[in-house]
Amino acid sequence: MEHHHTNNLHHHEHAVPLTNANKAFILGILLNLLFVIIEVVAGLFIHSLSLLSDAGHNLADVGALALSLLAFRLLKVKSNERYTYGYRKTSIIVALMNAMVLLVSIGAIVYEAIQRFINPVPMQGSTIAIVAGIGIIVNAFTALMFLRDKDKDINIKSAYLHMMSDALVSLGLVIGGVVIFFTQWFWMDSVLSILIAVVILISTWKLLRQSLRLTLDGVPKDIHFDDIKATAIKIEGVKALHHIHIWAISTTENALTAHLVLKQGTTLEQEKKIKYELKHMLEHKNIHHITLETERENELCESEDC
């Protein structure tokens, strides 16, 4: 049996986005925390549920950004005898926690919006529009900081999606504030709050499913069993690949263990070359930690999955 890690080049490629992400997360946390304070003060002053709901949503995003930053820092902790993969898994757990927190906030927003819809409260639409306009700038700028690396890590992608959805929500609040200013339709505040909740739900549901799958050691997105098997069989001397297990050890690294069945008569030198070639091919399929147990085609495999 042989265990394989990626070469230094691959390690470097994964380290770069984390450095960029650290700076983006820190600046994003500071900007959004400042905006939350502005929304809370304005929301309390004019009794706007939509501003307070959005402030709660943005505060949850600040917490999500902070947890994601913590997860990235823990990624750098070296492995030890007790935690052989270090603390890489925390990045996946954080993504799941972020999704669950957002779902709870949805319920709170909808409940309060229904209460306010029944008993509308007078408010200043112009203030809502001005504060929401600031939100568009803050959220859009923060989202752009994550744009470059959003497809390399689900925590970065979730941050990008949250910030972009927040910018769209702020745009909706601007429109709603203008409508309230000209029409005095104060119930519009509750309608906007429910729309905010719907936007949060849509952007969160996919993140919840993906992070839950990775938490349960499911096969990561865009990695398929049939493709892995077909890749192995293309190599001369390979009869089959079975007893395959693929899982994520972090939001940026995946692992695989499998039984590699070689054709009868394959020499030890040929076996080494086959292993090297297969591992190199799997690295390009986003699998970084590979363990292979070799067998010959006439040998009896003792595993139940064979």
Buried (B, 14 or more C-beta within 10 A) or exposed (E): EBEBBBEEEBEEEBEEBBEBBBEBBEBBBEBBBEBBEBBBEBBEEBBBBBBBBBBBBBBBBBBBBBBBBBBBBBBEEEEEEEEEEBBBBBBBBBBBBBBBBBBEBBEEBBEBBEEBBEEBEEBBBBBBBBBBBBBBEBBBBBBBBBEBBBEBBBBBBBBBBBBBBBBBBBBBBBBBBBBBBEEEBBBBBBBBBBBBBEBBBEBBEBBBEBBBBBBEBBBBEEBEEEEBBEBBEEBEBBBBBBBBEBBBBBBBBBBBBBBBBBBEEBEEEBBEBBBEBBBEBBBEBBBBBBBBBBBEEEEEBEEEEE
